[in-house]
Amino acid sequence: MDVDKKLQCINMMEYVGDWAEWRKNLRRAVSVGKKVGMSEDEIEALATQIGDFLAQKVCPATPEEELLKEMWHVAEPEERRIIAGLMVKMSE
């Protein structure tokens, strides 16, 4: 990744810490969403919006994150929703 592109994105791990912590935070967010009455579809839609933001603004820190970002960019909107839904399931 060139320097200019790197300056345009956020290093998520500076804010999150690590994958386990990120999953824990996602698990909490999903739990809160359910407690306030959000449906699975609403949670998936919100996760898709977050995925869009992350794909645009966050620098991949690992090969796995790079793969996920590439998959997100080539996916159709419904496929992105499926990816987001899987991420939500993984957090539970």
N, C-alpha and C positions, 0 to 999 in steps of 0.2 A: 504494500500500500504506500502510495507516495505521500510526502509530507503534507501537501495541501489537502488531500482527501482526509488524512488522519486528523488534521486540525478542524475539519468540518463535522466530526462525529464525536460522540461521547464514549469514554471508557466506562462501561457500565459497572465493572468490578470496583471502580473507585467509590461507587455509591452503594453497591449491593454486598460486596465481600466475596461470596463464592456461590456456586450452584446450589448447595444445600440451603444456604440462607435465602436465596432467591425463591426456591421451591417452598420454603417455610412461609415466606411473605405472601406468595401466591395462594397457598393453602388458606392462610388467614383471610385474605381478600375474598376468596370464593366463599368461605364460611360466613363472612359478614354479609356478602351479597345474598346468600340464601336466607340468613336471619332477617333481612329487611324485605324479603319477599321476591327477590329477583328469580326469574325462571331460568332454566338451563339455557334456553335460547338467548335470553338477555345477557347472561354471563358469557356465553360464547361470542356474542356480538361485541361485547366490551373487550374481551380477550383479543378479538380480531383487530379492533382499533388499536389496542396496545401493541400488538404484533406489527401493525403498519408503522407505528411510531418507532419501535425498536429497529425495524428493518431499514428505516430511513436515517436514523440518528445515532445508532449505537455501533461502535467498532467491534467486530468479532474479536474475542480474545483467545479463542481456541479454534482448532480445525473443525470441531463439531458446531460451534457457533457460526463459522463461515459457511458450512454446509447448510445449516438451517436458514441463514440469510439468503443464500443462493436459491434454495428451494422456495422460499417465500416470494422471491422476485419472479420466478418462472411460473408460480402457481396462479391459477384462475381464482377469482373471488371466492367461489364455493370451496375450492381446495384450501385456501387460506383459512377459511372458517373451520374446516376439518382439522388442519394443523393446530389452530388455536384451541379447538375442543380437546384434542389429544393432550396438549400441554396442561389444560385444566384438569383432565383426568389423571395425568401423571402427578399432579400436585396433591391429589387426594389420598 
